[in-house]
Structures are given as C-alpha cells and as structure tokens.
Amino acid sequence: MIAQELVEQINQLAHKAKTSGLTSEEIELQAKLRRQYLDGIKAQMVASFDQLQQHKPHKHGCKCGCHSKGSH
C-alpha cells in the first residue's frame, strides 16, 4: 500500500513548485518520490491482476464459487 506520507510529500512539493519554485535538490526528491509512487501503483496493479488470474472459472463455466473457497 502507498503511504499517505508519500502522497503528502509529493503534494507539498507540487504546491511549492507552483508557488515559489524548487531547488535542484527538491526537484530530484520530487522525481524520486513520484517514481516510488508509480512503482507502488504498478505493484498494486500486478498483485490485483495476479489475484484475478488465480480465480479462473471451471471448464463448464459454473459460478458456484468453490474455486475461491479453497475446497478444490
């Protein structure tokens, strides 16, 4: 999960960039934080996709749900 503190830091830097500008160090930090955020989103999407792949329906197409209960 993406930490709220990370989002807050990104937003603070974005606000500062619009109002007073960023130093070169802050620009580097902003890029690093954005990359961390995007990597976190990507990891969440991959995990969600992997979960969907694990819940394949039976060959006959029934929707009994037994495949998600761990009984088979």
C-alpha positions in Angstrom: 0.0 0.0 0.0 1.1 3.5 -0.7 1.9 5.5 2.4 -0.1 8.7 2.9 3.1 10.5 3.9 4.5 9.8 0.5 1.4 11.4 -1.2 1.5 14.3 1.2 5.2 15.0 0.4 4.6 14.8 -3.3 1.7 17.2 -3.0 3.7 19.6 -0.9 6.5 19.7 -3.4 4.0 20.2 -6.2 2.4 23.1 -4.4 5.8 24.7 -3.7 6.8 24.2 -7.3 3.8 26.2 -8.4 4.2 29.0 -5.8 7.9 29.6 -5.3 9.8 27.1 -7.3 12.0 24.2 -6.2 15.7 23.9 -5.6 17.7 21.3 -7.6 17.7 19.0 -4.6 13.9 19.3 -4.3 13.5 18.6 -8.0 15.5 15.4 -7.5 13.5 14.5 -4.4 10.2 15.1 -6.3 11.3 12.8 -9.1 12.3 10.1 -6.6 9.0 10.3 -4.7 7.0 10.2 -7.9 8.9 7.1 -9.0 8.2 5.5 -5.7 4.5 6.3 -6.0 4.3 5.0 -9.5 6.2 1.8 -8.6 3.7 1.3 -5.7 0.8 1.7 -8.1 2.3 -0.7 -10.5 2.9 -3.3 -7.8 -0.7 -3.0 -6.6 -2.0 -3.5 -10.2 0.2 -6.5 -10.7 -1.0 -8.0 -7.4 -4.6 -7.4 -8.4 -4.1 -8.9 -11.8 -2.4 -12.0 -10.2 -5.3 -12.5 -7.9 -7.7 -12.4 -10.9 -5.7 -15.0 -12.7 -6.0 -17.3 -9.7 -9.8 -17.3 -9.8 -10.4 -19.0 -13.1 -13.9 -20.4 -13.7 -14.4 -24.1 -14.1 -14.3 -25.6 -17.6 -18.1 -25.9 -17.6 -18.5 -22.3 -16.7 -20.4 -22.7 -13.5 -20.3 -19.9 -11.0 -20.5 -21.9 -7.8 -17.6 -20.1 -6.2 -16.0 -23.3 -4.9 -12.7 -22.4 -6.6 -12.4 -19.3 -4.4 -13.2 -21.1 -1.2 -10.1 -23.3 -1.4 -12.1 -26.5 -1.4 -10.7 -27.7 -4.8 
